[in-house]
Amino acid sequence: MDARFTAEQDEIRRTLRELLHKRCGSEELRAAVDTPAGHDPALWTALAEQLGLPGLALPEGYGGVGCSVTELALACEETGRALAPSPLLATAVLTAPLLLALGTDTQRADLLPRIASGALTAALAVPGPALATALGLTGHDPRGEWAGGGRAGGVQARQADGGWRLYGQVDQVLDGHSARLLVVAAHTGGFARSRVLLFLVRGDAAGLTRVRQTALDATRPQARLQLRDVEGELLGRGGDDVLPALARLGDTAAACLAAEAVGAAARVLERTVEYVGRREQFGRPIGSFQAVKHRLADVYVQVQAARSAAYYAAWATAQGERVGGLALAQALQALRGAAAEGIQSHGGTGFTWEHDVHLYFKHAAGDELLFGPVHRLRAHAADVAHVLEEAGR
């Protein structure tokens, strides 16, 4: 393994950081999260047209850049630094890989070029509390009971008039209120022969109601979807096994989420170090006190270790090694620690709305609610690696 970044990878990071510095400062961020979409469409257009970000990891044959998960993770690290609200996670990380892996030739040719251009945004709709289980990050469910159990809850699908009709409700769908395409996980086949399939649903489909929810982390807008006799198109041909595809997606998504958390942790640490170098007590900067130095040094070590784990996880996805969940656990813990120390060091202003540090803490807490918590990510990683079994022998 060559741990050095290529010139192209360094250029992606540099260009994206410069663009976000100009277009996604504190005022722009706060204005974006208060819009109905929850993000700045003009910024998304710039990210798509200038950097090709939505298609970064899509094949060139579908209008993408043809890069690997590593480049996508590096891009997520930069968006994490700025806490940039955008459809990148929902569209490029969670949905596009499923379309590429499971879609028919016609579906790929129709959808992926539009996603790569930024014209089409997409969202993955699975029951919110079960997202981490569906992606195979905090548990293994071979029957797909997280999708509703086949009898109640979640979304049910049935065939009618040569097509599919969907019924049910899904909460906590990332960017579900604004995405133009939804990939909905639904049960079909009744209780005895229940199985989970994925369906394509247009954002303006008849019978679909979408309501944006108030979320702890405003930079991750979420929605509640209600489907009442909604037309859906089966993703793929129906014979594909959806659950292993979701598990593979989970490892890739975890690597990108880990990189994003590392970017956020590094930035909040930088801001804290800058602040303690200016704030004075007893006639000297508080950053000169040994206790403050030691606490921030511990955070620095955690962030650097989490960065190494995130980079390795992104590289390992191409090698078939599943370490994304463990990297995500380490990154989320580092972000939570960095944000907590940031609030502590900023004193009475750190937790106020007027200061940005609290946004990083909410980002860490929100991601743990969606994709964790940390102890479950680690416990499942240990189960997959048979750590406890080996230790007991």
C-alpha positions as a LaTeX table, in Angstrom:
\begin{tabular}{lrrr}
\hline
Residue & $x$ (\AA) & $y$ (\AA) & $z$ (\AA) \\
\hline
Met1 & 0.00 & 0.00 & 0.00 \\
Asp2 & 1.36 & 3.42 & $-1.01$ \\
Ala3 & 0.08 & 5.86 & 1.62 \\
Arg4 & 1.00 & 8.93 & $-0.40$ \\
Phe5 & $-1.73$ & 10.86 & $-2.21$ \\
Thr6 & $-1.47$ & 11.38 & $-5.93$ \\
Ala7 & $-1.24$ & 14.82 & $-7.48$ \\
Glu8 & $-4.85$ & 14.44 & $-8.66$ \\
Gln9 & $-6.07$ & 13.61 & $-5.15$ \\
Asp10 & $-4.22$ & 16.58 & $-3.67$ \\
Glu11 & $-5.75$ & 18.80 & $-6.35$ \\
Ile12 & $-9.26$ & 17.59 & $-5.52$ \\
Arg13 & $-8.76$ & 18.48 & $-1.87$ \\
Arg14 & $-7.17$ & 21.86 & $-2.57$ \\
Thr15 & $-9.73$ & 22.98 & $-5.13$ \\
Leu16 & $-12.69$ & 21.87 & $-3.04$ \\
Arg17 & $-11.33$ & 23.54 & 0.11 \\
Glu18 & $-10.85$ & 26.83 & $-1.74$ \\
Leu19 & $-14.35$ & 26.71 & $-3.21$ \\
Leu20 & $-15.99$ & 25.94 & 0.13 \\
His21 & $-13.95$ & 28.66 & 1.84 \\
Lys22 & $-15.39$ & 31.18 & $-0.61$ \\
Arg23 & $-18.94$ & 29.85 & $-0.86$ \\
Cys24 & $-19.69$ & 28.18 & 2.49 \\
Gly25 & $-18.62$ & 30.43 & 5.34 \\
Ser26 & $-20.53$ & 30.77 & 8.60 \\
Glu27 & $-23.15$ & 33.17 & 7.24 \\
Glu28 & $-23.69$ & 31.16 & 4.06 \\
Leu29 & $-24.01$ & 27.94 & 6.07 \\
Arg30 & $-26.66$ & 29.35 & 8.38 \\
Ala31 & $-28.58$ & 30.85 & 5.48 \\
Ala32 & $-28.50$ & 27.54 & 3.59 \\
Val33 & $-29.85$ & 25.37 & 6.41 \\
Asp34 & $-32.79$ & 27.75 & 6.85 \\
Thr35 & $-33.93$ & 27.38 & 3.24 \\
Pro36 & $-36.72$ & 24.90 & 2.36 \\
Ala37 & $-34.19$ & 22.62 & 0.64 \\
Gly38 & $-31.74$ & 22.76 & 3.56 \\
His39 & $-28.83$ & 23.49 & 1.25 \\
Asp40 & $-27.70$ & 26.09 & $-1.29$ \\
Pro41 & $-28.66$ & 24.91 & $-4.81$ \\
Ala42 & $-26.16$ & 27.36 & $-6.34$ \\
Leu43 & $-23.33$ & 25.80 & $-4.32$ \\
Trp44 & $-24.45$ & 22.31 & $-5.37$ \\
Thr45 & $-24.41$ & 23.40 & $-9.00$ \\
Ala46 & $-20.89$ & 24.77 & $-8.56$ \\
Leu47 & $-19.71$ & 21.55 & $-6.92$ \\
Ala48 & $-21.18$ & 19.56 & $-9.82$ \\
Glu49 & $-20.10$ & 21.73 & $-12.73$ \\
Gln50 & $-16.67$ & 22.84 & $-11.53$ \\
Leu51 & $-15.55$ & 19.72 & $-9.67$ \\
Gly52 & $-17.82$ & 16.91 & $-10.89$ \\
Leu53 & $-18.42$ & 15.96 & $-7.27$ \\
Pro54 & $-21.68$ & 13.97 & $-7.68$ \\
Gly55 & $-20.04$ & 11.72 & $-10.27$ \\
Leu56 & $-16.63$ & 11.51 & $-8.66$ \\
Ala57 & $-16.84$ & 7.74 & $-8.07$ \\
Leu58 & $-19.06$ & 6.90 & $-11.05$ \\
Pro59 & $-17.64$ & 5.32 & $-14.23$ \\
Glu60 & $-16.77$ & 7.61 & $-17.10$ \\
Gly61 & $-19.22$ & 5.70 & $-19.30$ \\
Tyr62 & $-22.06$ & 7.20 & $-17.26$ \\
Gly63 & $-20.65$ & 10.72 & $-17.25$ \\
Gly64 & $-18.66$ & 10.29 & $-14.04$ \\
Val65 & $-15.06$ & 11.07 & $-13.25$ \\
Gly66 & $-14.09$ & 7.43 & $-12.78$ \\
Cys67 & $-12.32$ & 7.84 & $-9.44$ \\
Ser68 & $-12.38$ & 5.45 & $-6.49$ \\
Val69 & $-13.92$ & 5.59 & $-3.04$ \\
Thr70 & $-10.70$ & 7.19 & $-1.80$ \\
Glu71 & $-11.30$ & 10.34 & $-3.84$ \\
Leu72 & $-14.92$ & 10.46 & $-2.72$ \\
Ala73 & $-13.81$ & 10.13 & 0.90 \\
Leu74 & $-11.32$ & 12.98 & 0.47 \\
Ala75 & $-14.10$ & 15.14 & $-0.92$ \\
Cys76 & $-16.27$ & 14.23 & 2.09 \\
Glu77 & $-13.43$ & 15.21 & 4.40 \\
Glu78 & $-13.44$ & 18.71 & 2.91 \\
Thr79 & $-17.22$ & 19.08 & 3.06 \\
Gly80 & $-17.01$ & 17.92 & 6.68 \\
Arg81 & $-14.50$ & 20.65 & 7.50 \\
Ala82 & $-17.00$ & 23.27 & 6.35 \\
Leu83 & $-20.09$ & 21.35 & 7.55 \\
Ala84 & $-21.32$ & 22.11 & 4.05 \\
Pro85 & $-24.98$ & 21.11 & 3.69 \\
Ser86 & $-25.41$ & 19.45 & 0.30 \\
Pro87 & $-27.02$ & 16.37 & $-1.29$ \\
Leu88 & $-23.56$ & 14.76 & $-1.63$ \\
Leu89 & $-24.04$ & 12.11 & 1.06 \\
Ala90 & $-27.59$ & 11.19 & 0.10 \\
Thr91 & $-26.98$ & 11.23 & $-3.66$ \\
Ala92 & $-23.38$ & 10.21 & $-4.34$ \\
Val93 & $-22.59$ & 8.10 & $-1.28$ \\
Leu94 & $-25.85$ & 6.35 & $-0.37$ \\
Thr95 & $-27.88$ & 6.15 & $-3.59$ \\
Ala96 & $-25.68$ & 6.23 & $-6.71$ \\
Pro97 & $-23.73$ & 3.05 & $-5.74$ \\
Leu98 & $-27.01$ & 1.12 & $-5.41$ \\
Leu99 & $-28.15$ & 2.28 & $-8.83$ \\
Leu100 & $-24.80$ & 1.22 & $-10.27$ \\
Ala101 & $-24.79$ & $-2.16$ & $-8.53$ \\
Leu102 & $-28.43$ & $-3.20$ & $-8.95$ \\
Gly103 & $-29.93$ & $-1.14$ & $-11.76$ \\
Thr104 & $-30.75$ & $-2.50$ & $-15.17$ \\
Asp105 & $-28.83$ & $-1.18$ & $-18.17$ \\
Thr106 & $-31.76$ & 1.09 & $-19.01$ \\
Gln107 & $-32.01$ & 2.44 & $-15.45$ \\
Arg108 & $-28.28$ & 3.11 & $-15.28$ \\
Ala109 & $-28.20$ & 4.85 & $-18.64$ \\
Asp110 & $-31.15$ & 7.02 & $-17.68$ \\
Leu111 & $-30.27$ & 7.95 & $-14.09$ \\
Leu112 & $-26.51$ & 7.88 & $-13.55$ \\
Pro113 & $-25.54$ & 10.54 & $-16.15$ \\
Arg114 & $-28.06$ & 12.93 & $-14.62$ \\
Ile115 & $-26.73$ & 12.22 & $-11.15$ \\
Ala116 & $-23.15$ & 12.75 & $-12.34$ \\
Ser117 & $-24.09$ & 16.13 & $-13.82$ \\
Gly118 & $-25.78$ & 17.26 & $-10.61$ \\
Ala119 & $-29.15$ & 17.64 & $-12.34$ \\
Leu120 & $-30.70$ & 14.73 & $-10.41$ \\
Thr121 & $-30.50$ & 14.42 & $-6.64$ \\
Ala122 & $-31.50$ & 11.19 & $-4.93$ \\
Ala123 & $-32.16$ & 9.80 & $-1.48$ \\
Leu124 & $-32.24$ & 6.34 & 0.10 \\
Ala125 & $-35.43$ & 5.73 & 2.07 \\
Val126 & $-35.19$ & 3.08 & 4.76 \\
Pro127 & $-36.73$ & 3.34 & 8.25 \\
Gly128 & $-34.63$ & 5.95 & 10.03 \\
Pro129 & $-33.86$ & 4.13 & 13.29 \\
Ala130 & $-32.80$ & 1.08 & 11.26 \\
Leu131 & $-30.49$ & 2.80 & 8.77 \\
Ala132 & $-27.33$ & 1.56 & 10.47 \\
Thr133 & $-28.71$ & $-1.99$ & 10.60 \\
Ala134 & $-29.82$ & $-1.88$ & 6.98 \\
Leu135 & $-26.31$ & $-0.87$ & 5.96 \\
Gly136 & $-24.80$ & $-3.65$ & 8.06 \\
Leu137 & $-22.97$ & $-1.25$ & 10.38 \\
Thr138 & $-24.45$ & $-2.12$ & 13.77 \\
Gly139 & $-26.00$ & $-5.52$ & 13.18 \\
His140 & $-26.79$ & $-8.33$ & 10.78 \\
Asp141 & $-30.39$ & $-8.96$ & 9.77 \\
Pro142 & $-30.57$ & $-11.70$ & 7.10 \\
Arg143 & $-34.35$ & $-11.41$ & 6.78 \\
Gly144 & $-34.51$ & $-7.64$ & 6.42 \\
Glu145 & $-36.92$ & $-7.21$ & 9.31 \\
Trp146 & $-35.64$ & $-3.63$ & 9.72 \\
Ala147 & $-37.82$ & $-2.74$ & 6.71 \\
Gly148 & $-41.03$ & $-3.31$ & 8.62 \\
Gly149 & $-41.38$ & $-7.01$ & 9.39 \\
Gly150 & $-43.66$ & $-7.69$ & 6.43 \\
Arg151 & $-46.88$ & $-7.00$ & 8.32 \\
Ala152 & $-46.82$ & $-3.52$ & 9.84 \\
Gly153 & $-44.62$ & $-0.50$ & 9.74 \\
Gly154 & $-42.14$ & 0.50 & 7.07 \\
Val155 & $-43.26$ & 0.27 & 3.45 \\
Gln156 & $-45.18$ & $-2.52$ & 1.74 \\
Ala157 & $-45.21$ & $-3.13$ & $-2.02$ \\
Arg158 & $-47.66$ & $-5.12$ & $-4.12$ \\
Gln159 & $-48.03$ & $-5.76$ & $-7.81$ \\
Ala160 & $-51.04$ & $-4.25$ & $-9.55$ \\
Asp161 & $-51.87$ & $-3.67$ & $-13.21$ \\
Gly162 & $-48.44$ & $-4.80$ & $-14.34$ \\
Gly163 & $-46.62$ & $-2.43$ & $-11.99$ \\
Trp164 & $-45.88$ & $-1.88$ & $-8.32$ \\
Arg165 & $-47.78$ & 0.16 & $-5.75$ \\
Leu166 & $-46.21$ & 1.26 & $-2.47$ \\
Tyr167 & $-47.82$ & 1.97 & 0.90 \\
Gly168 & $-46.34$ & 3.05 & 4.22 \\
Gln169 & $-44.19$ & 5.60 & 5.97 \\
Val170 & $-40.46$ & 6.22 & 6.31 \\
Asp171 & $-38.93$ & 8.68 & 8.78 \\
Gln172 & $-35.50$ & 10.31 & 8.94 \\
Val173 & $-34.76$ & 10.16 & 5.21 \\
Leu174 & $-31.67$ & 12.26 & 4.49 \\
Asp175 & $-32.61$ & 14.96 & 1.96 \\
Gly176 & $-35.85$ & 13.09 & 1.38 \\
His177 & $-37.87$ & 16.32 & 1.21 \\
Ser178 & $-35.91$ & 17.75 & $-1.73$ \\
Ala179 & $-34.52$ & 14.76 & $-3.66$ \\
Arg180 & $-35.97$ & 14.35 & $-7.14$ \\
Leu181 & $-35.55$ & 10.56 & $-6.98$ \\
Leu182 & $-36.17$ & 8.22 & $-4.05$ \\
Val183 & $-34.85$ & 4.69 & $-3.69$ \\
Val184 & $-37.35$ & 3.11 & $-1.30$ \\
Ala185 & $-36.83$ & $-0.16$ & 0.56 \\
Ala186 & $-40.10$ & $-2.07$ & 0.80 \\
His187 & $-41.39$ & $-5.48$ & 1.85 \\
Thr188 & $-43.21$ & $-7.64$ & $-0.65$ \\
Gly189 & $-44.51$ & $-11.18$ & $-0.82$ \\
Gly190 & $-46.60$ & $-11.21$ & 2.34 \\
Phe191 & $-45.44$ & $-12.37$ & 5.74 \\
Ala192 & $-44.64$ & $-16.00$ & 4.92 \\
Arg193 & $-42.52$ & $-15.20$ & 1.84 \\
Ser194 & $-41.54$ & $-11.68$ & 2.71 \\
Arg195 & $-38.45$ & $-10.17$ & 1.10 \\
Val196 & $-36.99$ & $-6.69$ & 0.76 \\
Leu197 & $-36.79$ & $-5.02$ & $-2.64$ \\
Leu198 & $-35.78$ & $-1.53$ & $-3.71$ \\
Phe199 & $-38.04$ & 0.72 & $-5.77$ \\
Leu200 & $-37.51$ & 3.93 & $-7.69$ \\
Val201 & $-40.05$ & 6.63 & $-6.84$ \\
Arg202 & $-40.21$ & 10.07 & $-8.42$ \\
Gly203 & $-40.12$ & 12.96 & $-6.01$ \\
Asp204 & $-43.34$ & 14.34 & $-7.48$ \\
Ala205 & $-45.19$ & 11.01 & $-7.63$ \\
Ala206 & $-48.93$ & 11.06 & $-6.93$ \\
Gly207 & $-49.77$ & 9.90 & $-3.41$ \\
Leu208 & $-46.33$ & 10.81 & $-2.01$ \\
Thr209 & $-46.21$ & 13.29 & 0.88 \\
Arg210 & $-42.85$ & 14.65 & 2.03 \\
Val211 & $-42.39$ & 16.76 & 5.15 \\
Arg212 & $-39.07$ & 18.10 & 6.37 \\
Gln213 & $-38.45$ & 17.24 & 10.02 \\
Thr214 & $-36.68$ & 19.23 & 12.67 \\
Ala215 & $-33.33$ & 17.51 & 13.19 \\
Leu216 & $-30.71$ & 17.88 & 15.88 \\
Asp217 & $-28.12$ & 18.50 & 13.17 \\
Ala218 & $-29.43$ & 21.21 & 10.84 \\
Thr219 & $-26.69$ & 20.46 & 8.31 \\
Arg220 & $-28.26$ & 17.01 & 7.72 \\
Pro221 & $-31.84$ & 17.81 & 6.68 \\
Gln222 & $-34.24$ & 14.90 & 7.09 \\
Ala223 & $-37.79$ & 14.19 & 5.98 \\
Arg224 & $-40.77$ & 11.98 & 6.72 \\
Leu225 & $-42.20$ & 10.22 & 3.68 \\
Gln226 & $-45.77$ & 8.96 & 3.50 \\
Leu227 & $-46.70$ & 6.73 & 0.56 \\
Arg228 & $-50.33$ & 6.09 & $-0.27$ \\
Asp229 & $-50.78$ & 3.94 & $-3.37$ \\
Val230 & $-47.62$ & 5.39 & $-4.91$ \\
Glu231 & $-46.28$ & 4.05 & $-8.19$ \\
Gly232 & $-42.81$ & 2.55 & $-7.91$ \\
Glu233 & $-40.41$ & 1.05 & $-10.41$ \\
Leu234 & $-38.50$ & $-2.02$ & $-9.31$ \\
Leu235 & $-34.77$ & $-1.36$ & $-9.12$ \\
Gly236 & $-33.06$ & $-4.12$ & $-11.09$ \\
Arg237 & $-34.86$ & $-7.23$ & $-12.23$ \\
Gly238 & $-36.20$ & $-8.51$ & $-8.93$ \\
Gly239 & $-33.83$ & $-11.46$ & $-8.67$ \\
Asp240 & $-31.03$ & $-9.42$ & $-7.12$ \\
Asp241 & $-30.36$ & $-9.91$ & $-3.44$ \\
Val242 & $-30.77$ & $-6.45$ & $-1.96$ \\
Leu243 & $-29.44$ & $-7.10$ & 1.54 \\
Pro244 & $-25.83$ & $-7.98$ & 0.56 \\
Ala245 & $-25.79$ & $-4.94$ & $-1.74$ \\
Leu246 & $-26.84$ & $-2.72$ & 1.15 \\
Ala247 & $-24.14$ & $-4.24$ & 3.35 \\
Arg248 & $-21.48$ & $-3.53$ & 0.72 \\
Leu249 & $-22.80$ & 0.00 & 0.42 \\
Gly250 & $-22.61$ & 0.36 & 4.20 \\
Asp251 & $-18.88$ & $-0.21$ & 4.26 \\
Thr252 & $-18.28$ & 2.36 & 1.53 \\
Ala253 & $-20.62$ & 4.85 & 3.18 \\
Ala254 & $-18.91$ & 4.32 & 6.55 \\
Ala255 & $-15.51$ & 5.14 & 5.05 \\
Cys256 & $-16.87$ & 8.37 & 3.55 \\
Leu257 & $-18.69$ & 9.28 & 6.77 \\
Ala258 & $-15.50$ & 8.63 & 8.75 \\
Ala259 & $-13.54$ & 10.96 & 6.48 \\
Glu260 & $-16.24$ & 13.60 & 6.81 \\
Ala261 & $-16.16$ & 13.34 & 10.62 \\
Val262 & $-12.36$ & 13.61 & 10.57 \\
Gly263 & $-12.58$ & 16.78 & 8.50 \\
Ala264 & $-15.06$ & 18.28 & 10.97 \\
Ala265 & $-12.96$ & 17.23 & 13.98 \\
Ala266 & $-9.79$ & 18.70 & 12.48 \\
Arg267 & $-11.50$ & 22.00 & 11.76 \\
Val268 & $-13.07$ & 22.42 & 15.19 \\
Leu269 & $-9.69$ & 21.61 & 16.75 \\
Glu270 & $-8.02$ & 24.27 & 14.59 \\
Arg271 & $-10.60$ & 26.84 & 15.65 \\
Thr272 & $-10.14$ & 25.93 & 19.30 \\
Val273 & $-6.36$ & 26.23 & 19.10 \\
Glu274 & $-6.75$ & 29.64 & 17.45 \\
Tyr275 & $-9.11$ & 30.78 & 20.19 \\
Val276 & $-7.05$ & 29.65 & 23.19 \\
Gly277 & $-4.11$ & 31.48 & 21.65 \\
Arg278 & $-6.10$ & 34.75 & 21.83 \\
Arg279 & $-8.16$ & 34.41 & 25.00 \\
Glu280 & $-6.32$ & 35.67 & 28.07 \\
Gln281 & $-6.66$ & 34.97 & 31.76 \\
Phe282 & $-4.32$ & 36.17 & 34.50 \\
Gly283 & $-2.47$ & 38.22 & 31.91 \\
Arg284 & $-1.57$ & 35.36 & 29.55 \\
Pro285 & $-3.24$ & 33.30 & 26.78 \\
Ile286 & $-5.04$ & 30.27 & 28.20 \\
Gly287 & $-3.39$ & 28.18 & 25.51 \\
Ser288 & $-0.12$ & 28.58 & 27.40 \\
Phe289 & $-1.51$ & 26.72 & 30.43 \\
Gln290 & $-0.23$ & 23.17 & 30.65 \\
Ala291 & $-3.65$ & 21.68 & 31.38 \\
Val292 & $-5.12$ & 23.21 & 28.22 \\
Lys293 & $-2.14$ & 22.06 & 26.16 \\
His294 & $-2.48$ & 18.48 & 27.37 \\
Arg295 & $-6.22$ & 18.30 & 26.69 \\
Leu296 & $-5.87$ & 19.62 & 23.16 \\
Ala297 & $-2.85$ & 17.40 & 22.53 \\
Asp298 & $-5.00$ & 14.39 & 23.40 \\
Val299 & $-7.63$ & 15.57 & 20.93 \\
Tyr300 & $-4.97$ & 16.02 & 18.25 \\
Val301 & $-3.79$ & 12.43 & 18.71 \\
Gln302 & $-7.37$ & 11.15 & 18.45 \\
Val303 & $-8.02$ & 13.12 & 15.27 \\
Gln304 & $-4.81$ & 11.94 & 13.61 \\
Ala305 & $-5.51$ & 8.33 & 14.50 \\
Ala306 & $-9.06$ & 8.63 & 13.18 \\
Arg307 & $-7.76$ & 10.18 & 9.95 \\
Ser308 & $-5.42$ & 7.25 & 9.38 \\
Ala309 & $-8.25$ & 4.80 & 10.02 \\
Ala310 & $-10.58$ & 6.65 & 7.62 \\
Tyr311 & $-8.00$ & 6.74 & 4.84 \\
Tyr312 & $-7.27$ & 3.06 & 5.28 \\
Ala313 & $-10.97$ & 2.17 & 5.26 \\
Ala314 & $-11.47$ & 4.06 & 1.98 \\
Trp315 & $-8.51$ & 2.29 & 0.40 \\
Ala316 & $-9.55$ & $-1.11$ & 1.78 \\
Thr317 & $-12.99$ & $-1.06$ & 0.12 \\
Ala318 & $-11.32$ & $-1.81$ & $-3.22$ \\
Gln319 & $-9.47$ & $-4.72$ & $-1.61$ \\
Gly320 & $-12.62$ & $-6.34$ & $-0.27$ \\
Glu321 & $-11.70$ & $-5.63$ & 3.35 \\
Arg322 & $-14.59$ & $-4.41$ & 5.50 \\
Val323 & $-13.27$ & $-2.00$ & 8.10 \\
Gly324 & $-15.50$ & 1.00 & 7.44 \\
Gly325 & $-17.63$ & 0.58 & 10.56 \\
Leu326 & $-14.62$ & 0.50 & 12.84 \\
Ala327 & $-13.14$ & 3.59 & 11.17 \\
Leu328 & $-16.47$ & 5.38 & 11.54 \\
Ala329 & $-16.61$ & 4.57 & 15.25 \\
Gln330 & $-13.14$ & 6.03 & 15.77 \\
Ala331 & $-13.93$ & 9.12 & 13.71 \\
Leu332 & $-17.22$ & 9.84 & 15.47 \\
Gln333 & $-15.55$ & 9.51 & 18.85 \\
Ala334 & $-12.78$ & 11.89 & 17.74 \\
Leu335 & $-15.31$ & 14.43 & 16.49 \\
Arg336 & $-17.36$ & 14.25 & 19.66 \\
Gly337 & $-14.22$ & 14.73 & 21.77 \\
Ala338 & $-12.92$ & 17.60 & 19.63 \\
Ala339 & $-16.30$ & 19.37 & 19.67 \\
Ala340 & $-16.71$ & 18.90 & 23.43 \\
Glu341 & $-13.24$ & 20.32 & 24.10 \\
Gly342 & $-14.02$ & 23.16 & 21.72 \\
Ile343 & $-17.14$ & 24.10 & 23.67 \\
Gln344 & $-15.27$ & 23.81 & 26.97 \\
Ser345 & $-12.36$ & 25.94 & 25.79 \\
His346 & $-14.62$ & 28.62 & 24.34 \\
Gly347 & $-16.29$ & 29.03 & 27.71 \\
Gly348 & $-19.70$ & 30.68 & 27.81 \\
Thr349 & $-19.92$ & 31.30 & 24.06 \\
Gly350 & $-19.17$ & 27.81 & 22.76 \\
Phe351 & $-22.68$ & 26.43 & 23.11 \\
Thr352 & $-24.55$ & 29.51 & 21.89 \\
Trp353 & $-26.23$ & 29.80 & 18.50 \\
Glu354 & $-24.00$ & 32.75 & 17.64 \\
His355 & $-20.89$ & 30.55 & 17.66 \\
Asp356 & $-20.25$ & 27.73 & 15.19 \\
Val357 & $-18.61$ & 25.26 & 17.59 \\
His358 & $-21.95$ & 23.88 & 18.77 \\
Leu359 & $-22.78$ & 22.94 & 15.18 \\
Tyr360 & $-19.89$ & 20.48 & 15.16 \\
Phe361 & $-21.06$ & 18.92 & 18.42 \\
Lys362 & $-24.59$ & 18.52 & 17.03 \\
His363 & $-23.12$ & 17.03 & 13.87 \\
Ala364 & $-21.31$ & 14.39 & 15.92 \\
Ala365 & $-24.40$ & 13.61 & 18.01 \\
Gly366 & $-26.65$ & 13.50 & 14.95 \\
Asp367 & $-24.39$ & 11.07 & 13.10 \\
Glu368 & $-24.25$ & 8.80 & 16.13 \\
Leu369 & $-28.05$ & 8.71 & 16.20 \\
Leu370 & $-28.22$ & 7.87 & 12.49 \\
Phe371 & $-25.23$ & 5.58 & 11.99 \\
Gly372 & $-24.11$ & 4.48 & 15.45 \\
Pro373 & $-23.76$ & 4.70 & 18.36 \\
Val374 & $-20.02$ & 4.19 & 18.67 \\
His375 & $-20.19$ & 1.22 & 21.03 \\
Arg376 & $-22.55$ & $-0.66$ & 18.69 \\
Leu377 & $-20.35$ & 0.06 & 15.67 \\
Arg378 & $-17.40$ & $-1.42$ & 17.54 \\
Ala379 & $-19.37$ & $-4.37$ & 18.90 \\
His380 & $-20.59$ & $-5.35$ & 15.44 \\
Ala381 & $-17.09$ & $-4.96$ & 13.98 \\
Ala382 & $-15.84$ & $-7.30$ & 16.69 \\
Asp383 & $-18.57$ & $-9.82$ & 15.87 \\
Val384 & $-17.74$ & $-9.74$ & 12.16 \\
Ala385 & $-14.04$ & $-10.22$ & 12.91 \\
His386 & $-14.83$ & $-13.01$ & 15.46 \\
Val387 & $-12.69$ & $-11.19$ & 18.01 \\
Leu388 & $-14.49$ & $-12.55$ & 21.07 \\
Glu389 & $-14.53$ & $-16.09$ & 19.66 \\
Glu390 & $-10.79$ & $-16.00$ & 19.13 \\
Ala391 & $-10.19$ & $-14.55$ & 22.57 \\
Gly392 & $-12.20$ & $-17.33$ & 24.19 \\
Arg393 & $-10.15$ & $-20.13$ & 22.67 \\
\hline
\end{tabular}
